[in-house]
């Protein structure tokens, strides 16, 4: 086997870098030419980096599909106001994600990342729309099939949290507290947030009602385009990047309650490595290991009781 020359390796890395992000010449000039300068100086480092970060977007079967991976990294990059928000979002759309699905991912990310996530995401989608990008237009061997993230059992589904399911005499504050309790019921680690929101419901019910509708109930009051697991993932990468360990733990448990596997969630955090650094991976790993140990210890204790 003939070994690559320095020039051949650099050319291969540039080609992969451009292809994996669907870059146009203008984007390369404005944002990414500095990367290619780095390829020239240290191609071995960037060869490994490209395979670790965007290597997930090959046709190699893994725990998540291509559309989900591109969607999640696009949300994180929207939070960070990086041009990759557009490129990876475009990649996801070209592989089959719809505009509605992409927008809902940005909406979920907005809950933990604020307005910039939504604004940058919408700018990216508007640019794709104006360019005439059609969902599933990429010529590839990829089938466009979504990986099943679930199944969602009746016990993990939330009740319609915007409907009046209580007694006619139920007060607004009581209804909000009931909804908060339903969301965090049996959620170890969620007690503190539950108490905080219940307190806020007494002080400022207007805000809490809006928050619940946006964060949770939005998926009941309008047509849903994404499953609950993918919505949790869209929030998890931003939370992990911010170092909000306890919330990463809580939302990781929530995603698992909705049916996500450890492998699927770990891959979601791994996808965030290039867009957010090792902190994303290690925050996710910490939460997953903590949950695994709790489940293992809980199982051992139950056996002893028997």
FENHU-V232553 format. One record per backbone hydrogen bond with DSSP energy under -1.0 kcal/mol. NH is the residue of the N-H (numbers start at 0). CO is the residue of the C=O. E is the energy in kcal/mol with one decimal. If there is no record, write none. Layout:
# FENHU-V232553
nh-><NH & NH>
co-><CO & CO>
e-><E & E>
This chain:
# FENHU-V232553
nh-><8 & 9 & 10 & 11 & 12 & 13 & 14 & 15 & 16 & 17 & 18 & 19 & 21 & 22 & 27 & 28 & 29 & 30 & 31 & 32 & 35 & 36 & 37 & 38 & 39 & 40 & 41 & 45 & 46 & 47 & 48 & 49 & 50 & 51 & 52 & 53 & 56 & 57 & 68 & 69 & 70 & 71 & 72 & 73 & 74 & 75 & 76 & 77 & 78 & 79 & 81 & 84 & 85 & 86 & 87 & 88 & 89 & 90 & 91 & 92 & 93 & 94 & 95 & 96 & 101 & 102 & 103 & 104 & 105 & 106 & 107 & 108 & 109 & 112 & 113 & 116 & 118 & 119 & 120 & 121 & 122 & 123 & 124 & 125 & 126 & 127 & 128 & 129 & 130 & 131 & 132 & 135 & 136 & 137 & 155 & 164 & 169 & 174 & 175 & 176 & 177 & 178 & 179 & 180 & 181 & 182 & 183 & 186 & 189 & 193 & 194 & 195 & 196 & 197 & 198 & 199 & 200 & 202 & 203 & 207 & 208 & 209 & 210 & 211 & 212 & 213 & 214 & 215 & 216 & 217 & 218 & 219 & 220 & 230 & 231 & 232 & 233 & 234 & 235 & 236 & 238 & 239 & 240 & 241 & 243 & 244 & 247 & 248 & 249 & 250 & 251 & 252 & 253 & 254 & 255 & 256 & 257 & 258 & 259 & 264 & 265 & 266 & 267 & 268 & 269 & 270 & 271 & 272 & 275 & 276 & 279 & 281 & 282 & 283 & 284 & 285 & 286 & 287 & 288 & 289 & 290 & 291 & 292 & 293 & 294 & 295 & 296 & 297 & 298 & 299 & 300 & 301 & 302 & 303 & 304 & 305>
co-><4 & 5 & 6 & 7 & 8 & 9 & 10 & 11 & 12 & 13 & 14 & 15 & 18 & 17 & 23 & 24 & 25 & 26 & 26 & 27 & 31 & 32 & 33 & 34 & 35 & 36 & 37 & 41 & 42 & 43 & 44 & 45 & 46 & 47 & 48 & 49 & 53 & 54 & 64 & 65 & 66 & 67 & 68 & 69 & 70 & 71 & 72 & 73 & 74 & 75 & 76 & 81 & 82 & 82 & 83 & 84 & 85 & 86 & 87 & 88 & 89 & 90 & 92 & 91 & 97 & 98 & 99 & 100 & 101 & 102 & 103 & 104 & 105 & 108 & 109 & 113 & 114 & 115 & 116 & 117 & 118 & 119 & 120 & 121 & 122 & 123 & 124 & 125 & 126 & 128 & 127 & 92 & 133 & 93 & 152 & 162 & 166 & 170 & 171 & 172 & 173 & 174 & 175 & 176 & 177 & 178 & 179 & 183 & 186 & 189 & 190 & 191 & 192 & 193 & 194 & 195 & 196 & 198 & 199 & 203 & 204 & 205 & 206 & 207 & 208 & 209 & 210 & 211 & 211 & 212 & 215 & 216 & 216 & 226 & 227 & 228 & 229 & 230 & 231 & 232 & 234 & 235 & 236 & 237 & 238 & 242 & 243 & 244 & 245 & 246 & 247 & 248 & 249 & 250 & 251 & 252 & 253 & 255 & 254 & 260 & 261 & 262 & 263 & 264 & 265 & 266 & 267 & 269 & 271 & 272 & 276 & 277 & 278 & 279 & 280 & 281 & 282 & 283 & 284 & 285 & 286 & 287 & 288 & 289 & 290 & 291 & 292 & 293 & 294 & 295 & 296 & 297 & 298 & 299 & 300 & 301>
e-><-2.3 & -2.4 & -2.3 & -2.3 & -2.4 & -2.5 & -2.3 & -2.3 & -2.8 & -2.5 & -2.5 & -2.9 & -1.1 & -2.0 & -1.9 & -2.2 & -2.4 & -2.8 & -1.0 & -1.6 & -1.3 & -1.5 & -1.8 & -2.0 & -1.4 & -1.5 & -2.8 & -1.7 & -2.1 & -1.7 & -2.3 & -2.5 & -1.7 & -2.3 & -2.7 & -1.1 & -1.8 & -1.1 & -2.0 & -2.4 & -2.4 & -2.7 & -2.1 & -1.9 & -1.8 & -2.0 & -2.4 & -1.8 & -1.9 & -1.6 & -2.6 & -2.0 & -1.1 & -1.4 & -3.0 & -1.5 & -2.8 & -1.9 & -2.1 & -2.3 & -2.8 & -1.5 & -1.3 & -2.5 & -2.3 & -2.6 & -2.2 & -1.7 & -2.0 & -2.4 & -2.2 & -2.2 & -1.9 & -2.4 & -2.1 & -1.2 & -2.8 & -2.7 & -2.1 & -2.6 & -2.4 & -2.1 & -2.4 & -2.9 & -2.2 & -2.2 & -2.8 & -2.7 & -1.7 & -1.3 & -2.4 & -2.6 & -1.7 & -2.4 & -1.7 & -1.5 & -2.2 & -2.5 & -2.4 & -2.3 & -2.3 & -2.1 & -2.5 & -2.5 & -2.2 & -1.9 & -2.0 & -2.2 & -2.2 & -2.4 & -2.5 & -2.5 & -2.8 & -2.3 & -2.2 & -2.3 & -2.2 & -1.5 & -3.7 & -1.8 & -2.5 & -1.9 & -3.0 & -2.8 & -1.9 & -2.4 & -3.6 & -2.3 & -3.6 & -1.9 & -1.4 & -2.7 & -1.6 & -1.6 & -2.1 & -2.4 & -2.0 & -1.1 & -2.4 & -1.7 & -2.4 & -2.8 & -2.2 & -2.2 & -2.3 & -1.8 & -2.3 & -2.5 & -2.3 & -2.7 & -2.1 & -2.2 & -2.0 & -2.4 & -2.1 & -2.2 & -1.6 & -1.1 & -2.3 & -2.2 & -2.6 & -2.1 & -1.7 & -2.1 & -2.5 & -2.3 & -1.0 & -1.6 & -2.3 & -2.9 & -1.1 & -2.7 & -2.6 & -1.8 & -2.9 & -2.3 & -1.9 & -2.6 & -2.9 & -2.3 & -2.3 & -2.5 & -2.7 & -2.0 & -2.6 & -2.6 & -2.8 & -2.5 & -2.1 & -2.0 & -2.3 & -2.0 & -1.7 & -1.8 & -2.0 & -1.4>
